[in-house]
Every structure is written in structure tokens, then in C-alpha cells.
Amino acid sequence: MADGFIAGFDEKYKHRFWRPETAIRAATTDGNSQIEPDTSWKPLLITPPVPDYPSTHTVLGWAAAEVLIELFGDRERYAMTSLTLPGVTRQYRGFSKPAEENGLSRLYAGIHFRHAVRDGRRQGRSIGQAVAEALPRSR
């Protein structure tokens, strides 16, 4: 996950892509006359003060998932209880599904564009696979 943070933030400041909140509110500044701004639009989560692309939340989730998949496979059954929604517990089988949900949560919350999540997934998977390949193997 540390590798994901480093790589993700390197990309964020290389691309400096605006967040949905800024883009929607300032739609008239993008050169597309067919788009109307919505100056009162707000995301469901507070917009982080860093560029949109890629979604590092997605990068981290997929990097971790790929390592866990390498170690345990992608069919392990387990439950996770939410820290932010008291009393909510989710049942999972494997690590791909929660990693996917993790990334999509940022899109649904309105703090990332779809391409930031899509490419964050690609980057996270690549990082996780590289880390997994470097893991010492027991005999």
C-alpha cells in the first residue's frame, strides 16, 4: 500500500486533473459550450485537497487485494464490519469484490471521475502483482 501511495501521488501531481466538484461548478471554463455549470453541486464526501487522477484509494485497495489474492486465493470467505456505519457488516468471498467496491465508492461519493477509478484499479493491480511476485516463497 505504501508503494501505491507513492506511485499514485506521483501520478496525481504529474496530471493535476481537476475534481468533479470543481469541474461541475466551473463547467464554463473547460471550453465546451454545451455544458452548463451547477454552482451549488456538492459531492457526498468532502473533496480531498489533491488532484483527482488517479484515485489513490482505488490504487491502495487493489494493491492490497492483489497481494492477498496471491497469498490466499480469491475465494476466501470473511466478514467485515464498517468503522463508519455502526452495525453494518458485509460478507465477502474473495478480495476482488471489496477492492472493486472500494474504488467505486469514490465515484459514487462524487469525489472522483470514472477514469480516475478505472486507471487507479489498473495501477493498483500492477503494483500489487509486482509486490506479490517479490514475496518469499515457502517450500
C-alpha positions as CSV (number, residue, x, y, z in Angstrom):
1,M,0.0,0.0,0.0
2,A,2.9,2.3,0.6
3,D,4.1,1.7,-2.9
4,G,0.6,2.5,-4.1
5,F,0.6,5.9,-2.2
6,I,4.0,6.8,-3.7
7,A,3.0,5.8,-7.3
8,G,-0.5,7.3,-7.0
9,F,0.6,10.7,-5.7
10,D,3.4,10.8,-8.3
11,E,0.7,10.4,-11.0
12,K,-1.7,12.9,-9.3
13,Y,0.9,15.7,-9.5
14,K,2.0,14.7,-13.0
15,H,-1.5,15.0,-14.4
16,R,-3.1,17.6,-12.0
17,F,-6.7,16.7,-13.1
18,W,-9.5,18.6,-11.5
19,R,-12.0,17.0,-9.2
20,P,-15.7,16.6,-10.0
21,E,-16.7,19.4,-7.6
22,T,-14.5,21.9,-9.4
23,A,-15.4,20.7,-12.9
24,I,-19.1,20.7,-12.3
25,R,-19.1,24.1,-10.7
26,A,-16.8,25.7,-13.2
27,A,-18.1,23.9,-16.3
28,T,-18.0,27.1,-18.4
29,T,-14.2,27.2,-18.2
30,D,-13.5,23.9,-19.9
31,G,-14.1,25.2,-23.5
32,N,-17.3,23.1,-24.0
33,S,-20.2,25.4,-24.6
34,Q,-22.7,22.6,-24.3
35,I,-22.1,22.1,-20.6
36,E,-23.9,24.2,-18.0
37,P,-22.3,24.7,-14.6
38,D,-24.1,23.7,-11.4
39,T,-22.6,26.1,-8.9
40,S,-24.4,24.6,-6.0
41,W,-23.4,20.9,-6.6
42,K,-21.7,19.1,-3.7
43,P,-20.3,15.6,-3.5
44,L,-21.4,13.2,-0.7
45,L,-17.9,13.3,0.8
46,I,-15.6,16.2,1.4
47,T,-13.4,16.7,-1.6
48,P,-9.7,16.0,-0.8
49,P,-7.3,18.9,-1.5
50,V,-5.3,17.0,-4.0
51,P,-5.8,16.3,-7.7
52,D,-8.3,13.7,-8.9
53,Y,-6.3,11.4,-11.1
54,P,-5.7,8.6,-10.2
55,S,-7.9,7.5,-7.3
56,T,-5.2,6.5,-4.7
57,H,-8.0,5.0,-2.6
58,T,-8.5,2.6,-5.5
59,V,-4.8,2.1,-6.1
60,L,-4.3,1.1,-2.4
61,G,-7.4,-1.2,-2.4
62,W,-6.3,-3.1,-5.5
63,A,-2.6,-3.3,-4.5
64,A,-3.6,-4.9,-1.2
65,A,-6.2,-7.2,-2.9
66,E,-3.6,-8.5,-5.4
67,V,-1.2,-9.4,-2.6
68,L,-4.0,-11.1,-0.6
69,I,-5.1,-13.0,-3.7
70,E,-1.6,-14.2,-4.2
71,L,-1.4,-15.4,-0.6
72,F,-4.9,-16.8,-0.1
73,G,-6.6,-17.0,-3.5
74,D,-9.7,-15.1,-4.4
75,R,-12.4,-17.3,-2.8
76,E,-11.7,-16.9,0.9
77,R,-14.8,-16.2,3.0
78,Y,-14.8,-13.5,5.6
79,A,-16.9,-10.7,7.1
80,M,-16.0,-7.0,7.5
81,T,-17.7,-4.6,9.9
82,S,-17.8,-1.0,8.9
83,L,-16.0,1.6,11.0
84,T,-18.1,4.4,9.7
85,L,-21.5,2.7,9.6
86,P,-22.1,1.2,13.1
87,G,-23.7,-2.2,12.9
88,V,-23.1,-2.8,9.2
89,T,-21.3,-6.0,8.4
90,R,-20.6,-7.2,4.9
91,Q,-19.9,-10.8,3.9
92,Y,-17.4,-11.4,1.2
93,R,-15.9,-14.3,-0.8
94,G,-12.6,-13.2,-2.2
95,F,-10.7,-9.9,-2.3
96,S,-11.6,-8.7,-5.8
97,K,-15.2,-7.7,-5.0
98,P,-14.4,-5.5,-2.0
99,A,-11.5,-3.9,-3.9
100,E,-13.9,-3.1,-6.7
101,E,-16.5,-1.6,-4.3
102,N,-13.7,0.3,-2.5
103,G,-12.9,2.2,-5.7
104,L,-16.4,2.7,-6.9
105,S,-17.3,4.2,-3.5
106,R,-15.2,7.2,-4.5
107,L,-17.0,7.6,-7.8
108,Y,-20.5,7.3,-6.1
109,A,-19.4,9.8,-3.4
110,G,-18.7,12.3,-6.1
111,I,-15.0,12.9,-5.4
112,H,-13.5,11.0,-8.4
113,F,-14.2,10.7,-12.1
114,R,-14.7,7.2,-13.6
115,H,-11.3,7.3,-15.4
116,A,-9.5,8.0,-12.1
117,V,-11.1,4.9,-10.6
118,R,-10.5,2.7,-13.7
119,D,-6.9,3.7,-14.0
120,G,-6.4,3.5,-10.2
121,R,-7.5,-0.1,-10.4
122,R,-5.0,-0.8,-13.2
123,Q,-2.2,0.9,-11.3
124,G,-3.0,-0.8,-8.0
125,R,-3.3,-4.3,-9.6
126,S,0.1,-3.8,-11.3
127,I,1.7,-2.7,-8.0
128,G,0.1,-5.5,-6.0
129,Q,1.2,-8.1,-8.6
130,A,4.8,-6.8,-8.5
131,V,4.9,-6.9,-4.7
132,A,3.3,-10.4,-4.7
133,E,6.0,-11.7,-7.2
134,A,8.7,-10.4,-4.8
135,L,7.2,-12.3,-1.8
136,P,9.5,-15.0,-0.4
137,R,8.1,-18.4,-1.2
138,S,8.0,-21.2,1.4
139,R,8.7,-24.8,0.2
